[in-house]
Amino acid sequence: MKDQSWQKTSGYASIPVLLWLVFCPPSFAEKSDAEKYAKPMTLATQEFEKGNYQVAQDAFLKLVTKYPSSAELRSMLAKSYKRLGKLDEAKGEFRAAIQCDANYADAYYELGCMLESDKDYRSAVVSFEKYLELKPSSGQRKLVEDRIQFCKGQI
């Protein structure tokens, strides 16, 4: 009799699991997205490194449109915007990268640099400190600490 009662409830027990899978897909889906955009991202990054910022921007924008939750792609798009002098768009994309992944340290650093240039020293300090919190053993640690001290001296 115990086996029969288990069989009656076993169908219902799988419904929450099914709903969870539909509404909260496993994180391995993100890895497959990263694998999907790895090659086009590499090509876009090569264009960026060659100084072809417009070509890189167009490629990163296409990728971000397809994979909007990638902090890495958004940061590279932001760097392209920055090199093209589209500073408001760049700051917006760095902020979007942080929203996508609050632990993406490089976006905090880049945003901090831009805020420092804008003389928004308080916000720059916050960004730089978050960068160091996330990347305590960064090779840029001394440079970032110096920038923090400079910004604090301007407040």
KASUL-V24745 format. One record per helix or strand of 2 or more residues. SS is the DSSP state (a for helix, b for strand). FROM is the first residue (numbers start at 1). TO is the last residue. If there is no record, write none. Layout:
# KASUL-V24745
((SS FROM TO) (SS FROM TO))
This chain:
# KASUL-V24745
((a 2 23) (a 28 50) (a 53 66) (a 71 83) (a 87 100) (a 105 117) (a 121 134) (a 141 154))
